[in-house]
Amino acid sequence: MGVVIRQSLKGTFVNYIGVILGIFVQFYIVTKYIDPAVIGLTKVIYQMAFLFGTFALLGLPSAGMRFFPYFKNKENGNNGFLFYFLLVPTIGSIVSVLIYVLSKGFILSSLVEKSPEFEEYFYMVIPLLLILTFWQVFENYANINMRIAIPKAVREVGMRLFMLVIYLLYAFHYIDVYGLVVGFLVGYGLCLLGTGTYSLCIGSRSLKHDWSFITPELKSKFLKYTGFLILANISSVLLEFLDTFMVSGLKGMYSAGIYTIVLYMAEVVNMPSRNITPISSPLAAEAMKNGDMATSQELYKKVSVHQCLATSVLLLIVWINLDNIYAVIPNGQIYAEGTLAVLFLGFAKVIYGTLNFGNILISYSKYYYWTLVCTIILAGLGICTNLYFIPRYGISGAALATLITYTLSYSFQQYLVQVKLKANPFTLAHLRIALILCILFGVNYFIPSMREITPWLDILVRTMLIAVPAIVMIYYFKISPQINWFIRTKVLGKAE
């Protein structure tokens, strides 16, 4: 876990810089100068491009991770792995663009009644689709080479800095909504260029390949695996964006804009999963290829504990400061409508962080076809629950639908992991985490409110009085040997 911890810590550090920048951009610039309807429009454009871009990848992120060990050979340029890694999404992008254009009538009929603004920007999705597809390709190539910090910096810091510039240009009327969308395209394009350059510097750049290396057996394995993954990944991404699509379709872009800000708050809770999972995946792929279930099980436990701990503590900190957050952001009274939505989505992210690595193990095992079953269940539950709750409870209903869907589907997934792989992530550490959270939640009620002086002071004091005891209890309850080692050696300066 050494390289995992190092890269995760670097990635987390980059993420925190990005979050600080994102908080300023989203909670001050965006909420002050950008109308919720425009926020919703840009979010839907991005999510539409991401959804069709996921199909364009043809299951490549998971497939690349799973099959790289078969190609791995530094002396031989990894047997042309990069060539195939670029060929697959190129073919997928052509097909995906055609499907998107042919689906124009259906897409617009789903959105145009409540969100007619999207029709004008329908074709802007295509260049963004291509950019996002190959950005993911090169990010995944860096992940395969177990380097996530620089690609994270490009995504979390570089793109947000560019977005800040674009938002300010819009705020001060140098560009209109169309210019805002074009600015996003330019920003994402520059990020693709930066990540692509870095990924090719750290990994093999050889495009030399030998078609004979792709044996009929390897080809058959790849096609079966990616065939299932294409549907599974699309269902998974559709579920991730389903709530925003359905809010925009059922309630309009204004509500979708408010929900976008709520989603950002919940995404802060999800930060650890975005670091630990990518860097742990190559280790899981190698272990599953070798049939090393002991290593896979140990990895599952460690990833689950660290993600459960981090997501839970972050959710607590966000929740106890939520009223302060609404007090300090411009037009906070508008976004306060999403209070319950933040809580529901936060719990959903905790469930995701705790159990999602089980999906990684299944996808790299001989039972990978079950990932399709899981994602179909996810998508089906998501559609049904959103259709029921959004008309009744608005954005809170969308968040509640997500929580219910995650709870039921990830419970089913864990049942499969237990039955098929005999892997169980739960340990006494999870119970200790629950105990720590209960104690911290109780401590919060004894902290006097300083909101009357200034909400910023209350945020600072309240967060510190929760975070410091949390670190102390995590250390003395021995939740994680890796965290204890880091605190002993790097914080306390004790020699091993």
C-alpha positions as CSV (number, residue, x, y, z in Angstrom):
1,M,0.0,0.0,0.0
2,G,3.1,2.3,0.1
3,V,2.7,3.7,-3.4
4,V,-1.1,3.9,-2.9
5,I,-0.7,5.9,0.3
6,R,1.9,8.3,-1.3
7,Q,-0.1,8.9,-4.5
8,S,-3.3,9.1,-2.5
9,L,-1.9,11.7,-0.2
10,K,-0.5,13.7,-3.1
11,G,-3.8,13.4,-4.9
12,T,-5.7,14.4,-1.7
13,F,-3.5,17.5,-1.3
14,V,-4.2,18.5,-4.9
15,N,-7.9,17.9,-4.3
16,Y,-7.9,20.1,-1.3
17,I,-6.3,22.9,-3.2
18,G,-8.9,22.3,-5.9
19,V,-11.7,22.3,-3.4
20,I,-10.6,25.6,-1.8
21,L,-10.4,27.1,-5.3
22,G,-13.7,25.4,-6.2
23,I,-15.4,26.7,-3.1
24,F,-14.4,30.3,-4.1
25,V,-15.5,29.8,-7.7
26,Q,-18.8,27.9,-7.0
27,F,-19.9,29.5,-3.8
28,Y,-18.9,33.1,-4.4
29,I,-18.4,33.8,-8.1
30,V,-21.0,31.4,-9.5
31,T,-23.8,32.0,-6.9
32,K,-23.2,35.8,-7.1
33,Y,-23.0,36.4,-10.8
34,I,-24.4,33.4,-12.6
35,D,-28.2,32.7,-12.8
36,P,-29.2,29.2,-11.7
37,A,-30.7,28.6,-15.1
38,V,-27.3,29.2,-16.8
39,I,-25.6,27.0,-14.2
40,G,-28.1,24.2,-15.0
41,L,-27.5,24.7,-18.7
42,T,-23.7,24.3,-18.5
43,K,-24.1,21.3,-16.2
44,V,-26.5,19.5,-18.6
45,I,-24.2,20.2,-21.6
46,Y,-21.3,18.7,-19.7
47,Q,-23.2,15.7,-18.4
48,M,-24.6,15.0,-21.9
49,A,-21.1,15.1,-23.4
50,F,-19.8,12.9,-20.5
51,L,-22.5,10.3,-21.0
52,F,-21.9,9.9,-24.7
53,G,-18.2,10.1,-24.1
54,T,-18.5,7.1,-21.8
55,F,-19.9,5.1,-24.6
56,A,-17.1,6.3,-26.9
57,L,-14.6,4.8,-24.4
58,L,-16.1,1.4,-25.1
59,G,-15.2,0.2,-21.6
60,L,-11.6,1.3,-22.0
61,P,-10.8,2.5,-18.4
62,S,-11.6,-0.8,-16.7
63,A,-10.5,-2.9,-19.7
64,G,-7.2,-1.1,-20.0
65,M,-6.5,-1.6,-16.3
66,R,-7.5,-5.3,-16.5
67,F,-5.6,-6.2,-19.6
68,F,-2.4,-4.0,-19.2
69,P,-0.7,-6.8,-17.2
70,Y,-1.0,-9.0,-20.4
71,F,0.9,-6.4,-22.4
72,K,3.3,-5.1,-19.8
73,N,6.9,-5.3,-21.1
74,K,9.0,-2.2,-20.8
75,E,11.7,-3.5,-23.1
76,N,9.2,-4.1,-25.9
77,G,7.2,-0.9,-25.5
78,N,4.4,-2.8,-23.7
79,N,3.7,-4.8,-26.9
80,G,1.9,-1.9,-28.6
81,F,-0.5,-1.3,-25.7
82,L,-0.7,2.5,-26.4
83,F,-1.7,1.9,-30.0
84,Y,-4.7,-0.2,-29.0
85,F,-5.4,2.1,-26.1
86,L,-5.9,5.0,-28.6
87,L,-7.5,2.9,-31.3
88,V,-10.5,1.7,-29.3
89,P,-11.8,5.2,-28.2
90,T,-11.2,6.6,-31.7
91,I,-13.6,4.0,-33.1
92,G,-15.9,4.5,-30.2
93,S,-16.0,8.3,-30.7
94,I,-17.1,8.0,-34.3
95,V,-19.9,5.7,-33.3
96,S,-20.9,7.8,-30.3
97,V,-21.1,11.0,-32.3
98,L,-23.4,9.3,-34.9
99,I,-25.7,8.0,-32.1
100,Y,-25.9,11.4,-30.5
101,V,-26.8,13.1,-33.7
102,L,-29.4,10.5,-34.6
103,S,-30.9,10.8,-31.1
104,K,-31.5,14.5,-31.4
105,G,-35.3,14.2,-31.5
106,F,-35.5,12.0,-28.4
107,I,-33.1,14.1,-26.4
108,L,-34.8,17.4,-27.2
109,S,-38.3,16.0,-26.6
110,S,-37.1,15.0,-23.1
111,L,-35.7,18.4,-22.2
112,V,-37.3,21.1,-24.4
113,E,-40.6,21.5,-22.5
114,K,-39.0,22.5,-19.2
115,S,-35.5,23.4,-20.5
116,P,-35.8,24.8,-24.0
117,E,-32.4,26.6,-23.6
118,F,-30.6,23.4,-24.4
119,E,-31.8,23.2,-28.0
120,E,-29.5,26.1,-29.1
121,Y,-26.4,24.3,-27.7
122,F,-27.2,20.8,-28.9
123,Y,-24.2,20.5,-31.3
124,M,-21.8,22.1,-28.8
125,V,-21.9,18.7,-27.0
126,I,-20.0,17.0,-29.8
127,P,-16.6,18.7,-29.5
128,L,-16.9,18.5,-25.7
129,L,-17.7,14.8,-26.0
130,L,-14.4,14.2,-28.0
131,I,-12.4,16.3,-25.6
132,L,-13.7,14.5,-22.5
133,T,-13.3,11.1,-24.1
134,F,-9.6,11.5,-24.8
135,W,-9.0,13.4,-21.5
136,Q,-10.2,10.3,-19.7
137,V,-8.1,8.1,-21.9
138,F,-4.9,9.9,-20.9
139,E,-5.9,10.2,-17.3
140,N,-6.5,6.4,-17.3
141,Y,-3.1,5.9,-18.9
142,A,-1.5,7.8,-16.1
143,N,-3.5,5.7,-13.6
144,I,-2.2,2.5,-15.2
145,N,1.3,3.9,-14.6
146,M,0.3,4.6,-11.0
147,R,0.6,8.3,-11.2
148,I,-2.4,10.4,-10.4
149,A,-1.1,13.6,-8.8
150,I,-0.3,15.6,-11.9
151,P,-3.5,14.6,-13.8
152,K,-5.4,15.5,-10.6
153,A,-3.7,18.9,-10.5
154,V,-4.8,19.6,-14.1
155,R,-8.4,18.6,-13.5
156,E,-8.9,20.0,-10.0
157,V,-6.7,23.1,-10.1
158,G,-6.0,23.9,-13.7
159,M,-9.5,23.6,-15.0
160,R,-11.0,25.5,-12.1
161,L,-8.6,28.4,-12.6
162,F,-9.6,28.6,-16.2
163,M,-13.3,28.4,-15.2
164,L,-12.7,31.3,-12.8
165,V,-11.4,33.4,-15.7
166,I,-14.4,32.5,-17.9
167,Y,-16.9,33.1,-15.1
168,L,-15.4,36.6,-14.4
169,L,-15.5,37.4,-18.1
170,Y,-19.2,36.5,-18.1
171,A,-19.9,38.3,-14.8
172,F,-18.5,41.6,-16.2
173,H,-20.3,41.2,-19.5
174,Y,-17.2,40.6,-21.7
175,I,-18.9,37.4,-23.0
176,D,-22.4,36.1,-23.2
177,V,-23.8,32.6,-22.5
178,Y,-22.6,31.4,-25.8
179,G,-19.1,32.7,-25.0
180,L,-19.3,31.0,-21.6
181,V,-19.9,27.6,-23.2
182,V,-17.1,28.2,-25.8
183,G,-14.8,29.2,-23.0
184,F,-15.5,25.8,-21.3
185,L,-14.6,24.0,-24.5
186,V,-11.3,25.8,-24.7
187,G,-10.5,25.1,-21.1
188,Y,-11.2,21.4,-21.3
189,G,-9.2,21.3,-24.5
190,L,-6.2,22.8,-22.8
191,C,-6.6,20.3,-19.9
192,L,-6.6,17.4,-22.4
193,L,-3.4,18.7,-23.9
194,G,-1.7,19.0,-20.5
195,T,-2.8,15.6,-19.3
196,G,-2.0,13.9,-22.6
197,T,1.5,15.4,-22.7
198,Y,2.3,14.3,-19.1
199,S,0.9,10.8,-19.6
200,L,3.0,10.2,-22.6
201,C,6.1,11.4,-20.7
202,I,5.7,8.9,-17.8
203,G,4.6,5.9,-19.9
204,S,5.7,4.2,-23.1
205,R,5.1,6.3,-26.2
206,S,5.6,3.5,-28.6
207,L,2.9,2.9,-31.1
208,K,4.7,-0.1,-32.6
209,H,2.5,-3.1,-32.5
210,D,2.2,-6.6,-33.8
211,W,-1.3,-7.8,-34.6
212,S,-0.2,-11.3,-34.0
213,F,0.3,-10.5,-30.3
214,I,-3.5,-10.3,-30.0
215,T,-4.2,-14.0,-29.8
216,P,-7.7,-15.3,-30.5
217,E,-8.0,-16.1,-26.8
218,L,-6.9,-12.6,-25.7
219,K,-9.2,-11.0,-28.3
220,S,-12.1,-13.1,-27.2
221,K,-11.6,-12.2,-23.5
222,F,-11.3,-8.5,-24.4
223,L,-14.4,-8.4,-26.6
224,K,-16.5,-10.2,-24.0
225,Y,-15.3,-8.1,-21.2
226,T,-15.7,-4.7,-23.0
227,G,-19.1,-5.8,-24.4
228,F,-20.5,-6.1,-20.9
229,L,-18.6,-3.0,-19.7
230,I,-20.0,-0.7,-22.4
231,L,-23.5,-1.3,-21.1
232,A,-22.4,-1.4,-17.5
233,N,-20.4,1.9,-17.7
234,I,-23.2,3.7,-19.6
235,S,-25.7,2.6,-17.0
236,S,-23.4,3.7,-14.2
237,V,-22.8,7.2,-15.7
238,L,-26.4,7.5,-16.5
239,L,-27.2,6.9,-12.9
240,E,-24.6,9.4,-11.8
241,F,-26.2,12.1,-13.9
242,L,-29.8,10.8,-13.9
243,D,-30.9,13.1,-11.1
244,T,-29.7,16.3,-12.8
245,F,-31.2,15.2,-16.2
246,M,-34.5,14.4,-14.5
247,V,-34.5,17.6,-12.4
248,S,-33.9,19.7,-15.5
249,G,-36.6,17.7,-17.5
250,L,-39.2,17.7,-14.7
251,K,-38.4,21.0,-12.9
252,G,-36.4,23.1,-15.4
253,M,-32.9,24.5,-15.7
254,Y,-33.4,26.9,-12.7
255,S,-33.9,23.9,-10.3
256,A,-31.1,22.0,-12.0
257,G,-28.8,25.0,-11.3
258,I,-29.6,24.9,-7.6
259,Y,-29.1,21.1,-7.6
260,T,-25.7,21.6,-9.2
261,I,-24.5,23.6,-6.2
262,V,-25.9,21.0,-3.9
263,L,-24.0,18.3,-5.8
264,Y,-20.8,20.2,-5.4
265,M,-21.2,20.2,-1.7
266,A,-21.7,16.5,-1.8
267,E,-18.7,16.0,-4.1
268,V,-16.5,17.4,-1.3
269,V,-17.5,14.4,0.7
270,N,-16.5,12.1,-2.2
271,M,-13.0,13.5,-2.6
272,P,-11.2,10.5,-1.0
273,S,-12.8,8.0,-3.4
274,R,-11.5,10.0,-6.3
275,N,-7.9,9.5,-5.1
276,I,-7.7,6.1,-3.4
277,T,-9.7,4.1,-6.0
278,P,-7.8,5.0,-9.1
279,I,-4.4,4.3,-7.6
280,S,-5.6,1.1,-6.0
281,S,-7.1,-0.3,-9.1
282,P,-3.9,-1.4,-10.8
283,L,-3.0,-3.4,-7.7
284,A,-6.4,-5.0,-7.8
285,A,-6.1,-5.9,-11.5
286,E,-2.7,-7.5,-10.9
287,A,-4.0,-9.5,-7.9
288,M,-7.1,-10.7,-9.7
289,K,-5.1,-11.7,-12.8
290,N,-2.9,-13.8,-10.6
291,G,-5.8,-15.3,-8.6
292,D,-4.4,-13.8,-5.4
293,M,-7.7,-13.4,-3.5
294,A,-5.8,-12.8,-0.2
295,T,-4.3,-9.7,-1.5
296,S,-7.6,-8.6,-3.1
297,Q,-9.4,-9.1,0.1
298,E,-6.8,-7.2,2.1
299,L,-6.9,-4.4,-0.4
300,Y,-10.7,-4.2,-0.3
301,K,-10.7,-3.9,3.5
302,K,-8.0,-1.2,3.5
303,V,-9.7,0.9,0.7
304,S,-13.1,0.5,2.4
305,V,-11.9,1.6,5.8
306,H,-10.0,4.6,4.5
307,Q,-12.8,5.8,2.3
308,C,-15.5,5.2,4.9
309,L,-13.5,7.2,7.5
310,A,-12.7,10.1,5.2
311,T,-16.1,10.5,3.6
312,S,-17.9,10.2,7.0
313,V,-15.8,12.8,8.7
314,L,-16.1,15.2,5.7
315,L,-19.9,14.7,5.6
316,L,-20.0,15.6,9.3
317,I,-17.9,18.8,8.8
318,V,-20.1,19.9,5.9
319,W,-23.3,19.2,7.7
320,I,-22.5,21.1,10.9
321,N,-21.4,24.1,8.9
322,L,-24.2,24.1,6.4
323,D,-26.1,27.0,7.8
324,N,-22.9,29.0,7.9
325,I,-22.2,28.1,4.3
326,Y,-25.6,29.4,3.2
327,A,-25.0,32.6,5.3
328,V,-21.7,33.4,3.6
329,I,-22.4,32.6,-0.1
330,P,-24.1,35.1,-2.2
331,N,-27.9,34.4,-2.7
332,G,-27.5,31.7,0.0
333,Q,-31.3,31.8,0.7
334,I,-31.9,30.4,-2.8
335,Y,-29.6,27.4,-2.4
336,A,-30.8,26.7,1.2
337,E,-33.6,24.9,-0.5
338,G,-31.1,22.1,-0.9
339,T,-30.3,21.5,2.8
340,L,-31.9,18.0,3.0
341,A,-30.5,17.2,-0.4
342,V,-26.9,17.7,0.9
343,L,-27.5,15.3,3.7
344,F,-29.1,12.6,1.5
345,L,-26.4,12.9,-1.1
346,G,-23.7,12.9,1.5
347,F,-24.9,9.6,3.0
348,A,-25.0,8.2,-0.6
349,K,-21.4,9.2,-1.0
350,V,-20.4,7.5,2.2
351,I,-22.1,4.2,1.0
352,Y,-20.4,4.6,-2.3
353,G,-16.9,5.2,-0.7
354,T,-17.3,2.2,1.6
355,L,-18.5,-0.4,-0.9
356,N,-17.6,0.8,-4.4
357,F,-14.2,-1.0,-4.5
358,G,-16.2,-4.3,-4.5
359,N,-17.4,-3.3,-8.0
360,I,-13.7,-2.9,-9.0
361,L,-13.0,-6.5,-7.8
362,I,-15.9,-8.0,-9.6
363,S,-15.0,-6.2,-12.9
364,Y,-11.5,-7.6,-12.8
365,S,-12.7,-11.1,-11.9
366,K,-14.2,-13.9,-14.0
367,Y,-17.6,-12.7,-12.7
368,Y,-17.3,-9.3,-14.4
369,Y,-20.6,-9.9,-16.2
370,W,-22.3,-9.3,-12.9
371,T,-21.3,-5.6,-13.1
372,L,-23.9,-5.3,-15.8
373,V,-26.6,-6.7,-13.6
374,C,-25.6,-4.4,-10.8
375,T,-25.6,-1.3,-13.0
376,I,-28.9,-2.2,-14.6
377,I,-30.4,-2.5,-11.2
378,L,-28.9,0.8,-10.3
379,A,-30.3,2.5,-13.4
380,G,-33.7,0.9,-13.0
381,L,-34.0,1.9,-9.3
382,G,-32.7,5.4,-10.1
383,I,-35.3,6.0,-12.8
384,C,-38.2,4.7,-10.7
385,T,-37.3,6.6,-7.5
386,N,-36.5,9.8,-9.3
387,L,-39.9,9.7,-11.2
388,Y,-41.6,9.2,-7.9
389,F,-39.8,11.6,-5.6
390,I,-38.8,14.6,-7.9
391,P,-42.4,15.7,-8.7
392,R,-43.3,15.5,-5.0
393,Y,-40.2,16.9,-3.3
394,G,-38.2,18.6,-6.0
395,I,-34.4,18.5,-5.5
396,S,-34.7,17.0,-2.1
397,G,-36.6,14.2,-3.7
398,A,-33.9,13.7,-6.3
399,A,-31.3,13.4,-3.6
400,L,-33.5,11.0,-1.6
401,A,-33.9,8.9,-4.7
402,T,-30.2,8.7,-5.1
403,L,-29.7,7.6,-1.4
404,I,-32.3,4.9,-1.7
405,T,-30.9,3.6,-5.0
406,Y,-27.3,3.5,-3.6
407,T,-28.4,1.8,-0.4
408,L,-30.3,-1.0,-2.2
409,S,-28.0,-1.5,-5.2
410,Y,-24.7,-1.5,-3.2
411,S,-26.2,-3.9,-0.7
412,F,-27.0,-6.3,-3.5
413,Q,-23.5,-5.7,-5.0
414,Q,-21.9,-6.6,-1.6
415,Y,-24.0,-9.7,-1.5
416,L,-22.5,-10.7,-4.9
417,V,-19.0,-9.9,-3.8
418,Q,-19.4,-12.0,-0.7
419,V,-20.9,-15.0,-2.5
420,K,-18.7,-15.0,-5.6
421,L,-15.4,-13.7,-4.3
422,K,-15.7,-14.4,-0.6
423,A,-14.6,-10.8,0.0
424,N,-16.0,-8.7,2.9
425,P,-14.7,-5.2,3.6
426,F,-16.1,-4.8,7.1
427,T,-13.9,-4.9,10.1
428,L,-14.0,-3.6,13.7
429,A,-12.5,-0.4,12.3
430,H,-15.9,0.4,10.7
431,L,-17.6,0.2,14.1
432,R,-14.9,2.4,15.6
433,I,-15.5,4.9,12.9
434,A,-19.2,4.9,13.7
435,L,-18.4,5.5,17.4
436,I,-16.1,8.4,16.6
437,L,-18.7,10.0,14.4
438,C,-21.4,9.7,17.2
439,I,-19.0,11.3,19.7
440,L,-18.1,14.1,17.3
441,F,-21.7,14.8,16.5
442,G,-22.4,15.1,20.2
443,V,-19.4,17.4,20.7
444,N,-20.8,19.7,18.1
445,Y,-23.9,20.5,20.2
446,F,-21.7,21.8,23.0
447,I,-19.8,24.3,20.8
448,P,-21.3,27.7,21.2
449,S,-22.6,29.5,18.1
450,M,-20.5,32.4,16.9
451,R,-22.6,33.1,13.8
452,E,-23.8,36.4,15.3
453,I,-20.3,37.6,15.3
454,T,-19.5,36.3,11.8
455,P,-20.3,32.9,10.1
456,W,-16.7,32.6,9.0
457,L,-15.5,32.5,12.7
458,D,-18.1,29.9,13.5
459,I,-16.9,27.8,10.5
460,L,-13.3,28.0,11.6
461,V,-13.8,27.3,15.3
462,R,-16.4,24.6,14.8
463,T,-14.4,22.8,12.2
464,M,-11.2,22.9,14.3
465,L,-13.0,21.7,17.4
466,I,-14.3,18.7,15.4
467,A,-11.2,18.0,13.3
468,V,-8.6,17.9,16.0
469,P,-10.5,15.4,18.3
470,A,-11.2,13.4,15.2
471,I,-7.5,13.0,14.4
472,V,-6.7,12.2,18.0
473,M,-9.4,9.5,18.2
474,I,-8.5,8.1,14.8
475,Y,-4.9,7.7,16.1
476,Y,-5.7,6.2,19.5
477,F,-8.5,3.9,18.2
478,K,-6.0,2.6,15.6
479,I,-8.4,2.8,12.7
480,S,-5.6,2.6,10.2
481,P,-2.0,1.4,10.5
482,Q,-1.1,3.5,7.5
483,I,-2.6,6.7,9.0
484,N,-1.0,5.9,12.4
485,W,2.4,5.5,10.7
486,F,2.0,8.8,8.9
487,I,1.1,10.6,12.1
488,R,4.0,9.0,14.1
489,T,6.7,9.6,11.5
490,K,5.6,12.7,9.6
491,V,3.6,14.7,12.3
492,L,5.1,13.6,15.6
493,G,8.5,13.0,14.1
494,K,9.1,9.6,15.9
495,A,11.6,7.2,14.4
496,E,10.4,3.8,13.3
